[in-house]
Structure formats: structure tokens, C-alpha cells
């Protein structure tokens, strides 16, 4: 990359990166935000653009031309999708924290 005949330093990065479980556990204060990112990434279509390098010479099978059902491209996600993921995670956590037996039980007789 050049600007005014000077070569500018740059680095390519992977746009389809994923949050791993270790990052969620390591960053306890960010755990909720990382869980939301992880849930959105699970719904994302992970196929690369057609300009990506060939996979056949590396022994990896060719990917299908159609995306998996229930997935979206990164740019197709909306605010409503993010809010739905947040609500689903919150509901899952409240169900997990509810006691399995309703009401308090004591050993005393009345």
C-alpha cells in the first residue's frame, strides 16, 4: 500500500474471526458481551468470498455454493437480531438459575 510514493505498513486480518470459550472465561467482566458475540457468530455464514485461495490443493473438501439454513451474511445482521440474541441468552440464564423445586421445604412438622 502506497501514499505519496511512501510504502505504508499494513497487516491483513481475518474478518470472520470467532470468539473462543477461553476468552469468555478469561475476561469475566466482558463475559456477557462475548457470549452475545459468540451466539451471533454461530448464526453467521462462515463461507469466504469467492476470491479466497483454493482449498482443493490443501486436501480440504470444496464448500457448497449455498449457505447453511438459518445462517446470515455478516452484513445482513440487524439490531433486531442482536436484541433477540440478548433476550434469548437472558432467558436461558434465568431458567438456569431458577430452583428446580418450587417453594421451600422444611423438615419440621406443624
C-alpha positions as CSV (number, residue, x, y, z in Angstrom):
1,X,0.0,0.0,0.0
2,X,1.4,3.3,-1.0
3,X,0.7,7.0,-0.4
4,X,2.7,9.8,-1.9
5,X,5.4,7.4,-3.1
6,X,5.9,6.1,0.5
7,X,5.2,2.5,1.4
8,X,2.7,2.3,4.3
9,X,2.9,-0.6,6.8
10,X,-0.2,-2.7,6.9
11,X,-1.4,-6.0,8.1
12,X,-4.2,-8.2,6.8
13,X,-6.7,-9.5,9.3
14,X,-9.3,-12.2,9.3
15,X,-12.8,-10.7,9.1
16,X,-14.5,-13.9,10.1
17,X,-12.8,-14.4,13.4
18,X,-14.6,-16.2,16.2
19,X,-14.6,-15.7,20.0
20,X,-13.4,-18.9,21.7
21,X,-14.6,-20.1,25.0
22,X,-11.3,-19.4,26.7
23,X,-11.7,-15.7,26.0
24,X,-15.2,-15.7,27.6
25,X,-13.8,-17.4,30.7
26,X,-10.7,-15.3,30.9
27,X,-12.5,-11.9,30.7
28,X,-15.1,-12.2,33.4
29,X,-16.3,-8.6,33.1
30,X,-16.8,-9.0,29.4
31,X,-18.3,-12.5,29.6
32,X,-21.9,-11.3,28.7
33,X,-20.8,-9.3,25.7
34,X,-18.6,-12.1,24.5
35,X,-21.4,-14.6,24.9
36,X,-23.6,-12.4,22.7
37,X,-20.8,-12.2,20.1
38,X,-20.4,-15.9,20.2
39,X,-24.1,-16.5,19.7
40,X,-24.2,-14.1,16.7
41,X,-21.2,-15.8,15.2
42,X,-23.0,-19.2,15.5
43,X,-25.7,-17.7,13.2
44,X,-23.2,-16.3,10.8
45,X,-22.5,-17.8,7.4
46,X,-18.8,-18.7,7.7
47,X,-18.1,-19.2,4.0
48,X,-15.5,-17.0,2.5
49,X,-15.8,-14.8,-0.6
50,X,-15.1,-16.4,-3.9
51,X,-11.8,-14.6,-4.2
52,X,-10.2,-16.6,-1.4
53,X,-7.4,-19.1,-2.0
54,X,-8.1,-22.5,-3.4
55,X,-8.8,-25.2,-0.8
56,X,-8.5,-28.3,-3.1
57,X,-4.7,-28.4,-3.1
58,X,-4.7,-28.5,0.7
59,X,-6.8,-31.6,0.8
60,X,-9.9,-29.8,2.2
61,X,-13.2,-30.6,0.6
62,X,-14.9,-28.0,-1.5
63,X,-17.6,-25.9,0.3
64,X,-21.1,-25.8,-1.0
65,X,-22.3,-22.8,-3.0
66,X,-25.3,-22.3,-0.8
67,X,-25.2,-21.3,2.8
68,X,-26.4,-23.5,5.6
69,X,-30.1,-22.9,6.6
70,X,-30.6,-20.4,9.4
71,X,-27.3,-18.5,8.8
72,X,-26.9,-15.0,7.5
73,X,-24.1,-13.0,5.9
74,X,-22.3,-10.6,8.3
75,X,-23.9,-7.6,6.7
76,X,-27.4,-9.0,6.9
77,X,-27.5,-8.9,10.7
78,X,-29.7,-6.1,12.1
79,X,-30.3,-4.5,15.5
80,X,-33.3,-6.8,16.0
81,X,-31.1,-9.9,15.5
82,X,-28.8,-8.7,18.2
83,X,-31.6,-7.9,20.6
84,X,-33.2,-11.3,20.0
85,X,-29.9,-13.0,20.9
86,X,-29.6,-10.9,24.1
87,X,-33.1,-11.8,25.1
88,X,-32.6,-15.5,24.4
89,X,-29.4,-15.5,26.5
90,X,-31.1,-13.7,29.3
91,X,-34.0,-16.1,29.3
92,X,-31.6,-19.1,29.3
93,X,-29.8,-17.7,32.3
94,X,-32.9,-17.1,34.3
95,X,-34.2,-20.6,33.6
96,X,-30.8,-22.0,34.7
97,X,-30.8,-20.0,38.0
98,X,-34.4,-20.9,39.0
99,X,-34.7,-23.6,41.7
100,X,-35.7,-27.0,40.4
101,X,-38.3,-27.5,43.2
102,X,-40.9,-24.8,43.7
103,X,-41.3,-23.4,47.2
104,X,-39.3,-24.0,50.3
105,X,-39.4,-27.3,52.1
106,X,-38.6,-27.8,55.7
107,X,-38.3,-30.9,57.8
108,X,-40.4,-29.5,60.6
109,X,-44.0,-30.6,61.1
110,X,-46.6,-28.1,62.0
